[in-house]
Amino acid sequence: MTVNVVNHKNFLAMVNELLVDSRTVLDVGCGIGTTLKEFCCPIKIGVDAHRPYLENAKSGEQFIKINFPAERLSELFLPNSLESVTLIDVIEHLEKGIALDVLRQVEVIAFKRVIVFTPRGFFKQIDVDHYGLGGESYQRHRSGWEVEDFQKLGYNVVVFNKFHDQKNKAFLQVYGKDAEPIDALLAWKDCSFLGAG
């Protein structure tokens, strides 16, 4: 499996390229829906464990809002029930074992593609509240991810070179103004529809 490295920050364009053949998308850990609103799919579902994020989604962001923990998604969604599932800046907030289980669950739910975006390596982040909605415990980073972690699971990977830098408030707060930027990873896996063939 090859790994591509890009020197731009437009990961959303690449996510939308991966979503272009999907009408339905489930965004796990959607927060207030800022990223989800940029997805090209006409039918959008956002799941988040912190209810105030969903309650404070901007009115122009039209998506189905579900308050539910990522760790139990298989209780909510049937196998092969949605075309694509995204986890954008989410898995680093989970302990690694829990995150791997969540990936297994969404790989069963999606029948086209699972898409993950996360910092490369461990990006220290504690007790921040990006939205001012009391979600500090959900914002803490609990795991770090490398290219090899995704390759072992059959994912394709693109490295966004030096993606996280001083323009990111959390990066600046933890690492300071002179720190080297941190890469980000976009990983995706094509899922085969179990009923096909």
C-alpha positions as CSV (number, residue, x, y, z in Angstrom):
1,M,0.0,0.0,0.0
2,T,1.3,3.4,-0.9
3,V,1.2,6.5,1.3
4,N,0.8,9.9,-0.4
5,V,2.1,13.1,1.2
6,V,0.4,16.4,0.5
7,N,1.5,19.9,1.4
8,H,-1.8,21.6,1.6
9,K,-4.5,21.8,4.3
10,N,-7.6,21.3,2.2
11,F,-8.6,17.9,3.6
12,L,-12.3,18.6,3.1
13,A,-11.9,18.6,-0.6
14,M,-10.3,15.1,-0.4
15,V,-13.1,13.9,2.0
16,N,-15.7,15.1,-0.5
17,E,-13.9,13.3,-3.3
18,L,-14.3,10.1,-1.3
19,L,-18.0,10.9,-0.5
20,V,-19.0,11.9,-4.1
21,D,-20.7,8.5,-4.8
22,S,-22.5,8.5,-1.4
23,R,-26.0,9.9,-0.8
24,T,-25.9,9.0,2.9
25,V,-23.2,9.8,5.5
26,L,-22.9,9.3,9.2
27,D,-20.5,11.6,10.9
28,V,-19.4,10.2,14.3
29,G,-18.5,12.9,16.9
30,C,-20.0,15.6,14.7
31,G,-19.9,18.3,17.4
32,I,-22.0,21.3,16.3
33,G,-21.9,20.1,12.7
34,T,-19.4,22.6,11.3
35,T,-17.5,19.9,9.2
36,L,-20.6,17.9,8.4
37,K,-22.3,20.8,6.7
38,E,-19.4,20.9,4.2
39,F,-20.0,17.3,3.1
40,C,-21.5,16.8,-0.4
41,C,-24.0,14.0,0.6
42,P,-27.6,15.0,0.6
43,I,-28.6,12.9,3.6
44,K,-26.4,13.6,6.7
45,I,-26.6,12.1,10.2
46,G,-24.5,13.4,13.0
47,V,-23.9,11.5,16.2
48,D,-22.3,13.0,19.3
49,A,-22.1,11.9,22.9
50,H,-22.3,15.5,24.2
51,R,-25.9,16.8,23.8
52,P,-25.1,20.5,24.0
53,Y,-23.1,20.3,20.8
54,L,-26.1,19.0,18.9
55,E,-28.5,21.5,20.6
56,N,-26.2,24.3,19.5
57,A,-25.7,23.3,15.9
58,K,-26.1,26.3,13.6
59,S,-29.6,26.6,12.2
60,G,-28.4,26.4,8.6
61,E,-26.7,23.1,9.2
62,Q,-29.3,20.6,8.2
63,F,-28.6,17.1,9.5
64,I,-30.3,14.5,11.6
65,K,-28.9,14.9,15.2
66,I,-28.5,11.8,17.4
67,N,-27.2,12.1,21.0
68,F,-25.4,8.7,21.5
69,P,-22.0,7.4,22.4
70,A,-19.7,6.2,19.6
71,E,-18.8,3.1,21.6
72,R,-22.3,1.7,21.1
73,L,-23.0,2.6,17.4
74,S,-23.8,-1.0,16.5
75,E,-26.8,-0.8,18.8
76,L,-28.2,2.0,16.8
77,F,-27.4,1.3,13.2
78,L,-27.9,-2.0,11.3
79,P,-25.1,-3.5,9.2
80,N,-24.8,-2.0,5.7
81,S,-27.4,0.7,6.6
82,L,-25.4,3.8,5.4
83,E,-23.1,4.4,2.5
84,S,-20.3,6.2,4.2
85,V,-19.2,6.9,7.8
86,T,-16.8,9.7,8.8
87,L,-14.7,10.2,11.9
88,I,-13.2,13.7,11.6
89,D,-10.9,14.6,14.5
90,V,-12.6,12.0,16.7
91,I,-10.6,8.8,17.3
92,E,-7.8,10.6,19.0
93,H,-10.3,11.5,21.7
94,L,-10.8,7.8,22.5
95,E,-8.5,5.2,24.2
96,K,-6.9,3.2,21.4
97,G,-8.7,-0.1,22.2
98,I,-12.1,1.7,22.3
99,A,-11.3,3.5,19.0
100,L,-10.4,0.3,17.3
101,D,-13.7,-1.2,18.4
102,V,-15.5,1.9,17.1
103,L,-13.7,1.4,13.7
104,R,-14.8,-2.2,13.6
105,Q,-18.4,-1.2,14.2
106,V,-18.5,1.5,11.6
107,E,-16.9,-0.8,9.0
108,V,-20.0,-3.0,9.4
109,I,-22.4,-0.1,9.3
110,A,-20.9,1.5,6.1
111,F,-21.4,-0.3,2.8
112,K,-19.2,1.9,0.7
113,R,-16.5,3.7,2.8
114,V,-15.2,4.6,6.2
115,I,-13.1,7.9,6.3
116,V,-11.0,9.0,9.3
117,F,-9.1,12.2,9.8
118,T,-6.7,12.5,12.8
119,P,-3.4,14.0,13.9
120,R,-0.4,11.9,13.3
121,G,1.2,10.7,16.5
122,F,0.0,11.8,19.9
123,F,-1.2,15.5,19.9
124,K,-1.4,16.4,23.5
125,Q,-4.7,18.2,24.2
126,I,-6.4,18.5,27.6
127,D,-9.2,20.5,29.1
128,V,-10.1,22.7,26.2
129,D,-13.6,23.7,25.3
130,H,-13.7,24.7,21.7
131,Y,-17.3,25.6,21.6
132,G,-17.9,27.0,25.2
133,L,-20.4,24.2,25.8
134,G,-18.9,22.3,28.6
135,G,-17.4,19.5,26.6
136,E,-13.9,19.6,28.0
137,S,-13.8,15.9,28.9
138,Y,-14.8,15.0,25.4
139,Q,-12.1,17.2,23.9
140,R,-9.2,15.5,25.7
141,H,-6.9,13.5,23.5
142,R,-6.4,9.9,24.6
143,S,-4.6,8.2,21.7
144,G,-2.1,8.8,18.9
145,W,-2.2,7.3,15.4
146,E,0.4,6.5,12.8
147,V,0.3,5.5,9.2
148,E,1.0,1.8,10.1
149,D,-2.0,1.7,12.5
150,F,-4.3,2.3,9.6
151,Q,-2.4,0.2,7.0
152,K,-2.7,-2.8,9.3
153,L,-6.4,-2.4,9.2
154,G,-6.5,-2.2,5.4
155,Y,-6.9,1.6,5.1
156,N,-5.4,3.9,2.4
157,V,-3.6,6.8,3.9
158,V,-2.7,10.4,2.9
159,V,-0.3,12.4,5.1
160,F,-1.1,16.1,5.4
161,N,2.4,17.5,6.0
162,K,2.7,20.0,8.9
163,F,-1.1,20.3,9.1
164,H,-1.4,21.3,12.8
165,D,0.6,24.5,13.6
166,Q,0.4,27.7,15.5
167,K,-2.8,28.7,13.8
168,N,-4.5,25.9,15.8
169,K,-5.2,27.4,19.3
170,A,-4.9,24.0,21.0
171,F,-1.5,23.4,19.3
172,L,-0.2,26.8,20.3
173,Q,-1.4,26.4,23.9
174,V,0.3,23.0,24.4
175,Y,3.4,23.3,22.2
176,G,4.1,27.0,21.9
177,K,5.0,29.4,19.1
178,D,8.3,27.8,18.2
179,A,7.2,24.2,18.0
180,E,7.5,22.1,14.8
181,P,4.1,21.5,13.2
182,I,2.4,18.1,13.4
183,D,1.2,16.1,10.4
184,A,-2.4,14.9,10.0
185,L,-3.6,11.6,8.5
186,L,-6.6,11.0,6.2
187,A,-7.3,7.3,6.1
188,W,-10.1,5.5,4.3
189,K,-11.3,2.0,3.7
190,D,-13.6,0.7,1.1
191,C,-16.2,-1.6,2.6
192,S,-17.8,-4.4,0.7
193,F,-21.6,-4.8,0.9
194,L,-22.2,-8.1,2.6
195,G,-25.3,-8.8,0.7
196,A,-23.7,-8.1,-2.7
197,G,-22.6,-10.8,-5.1
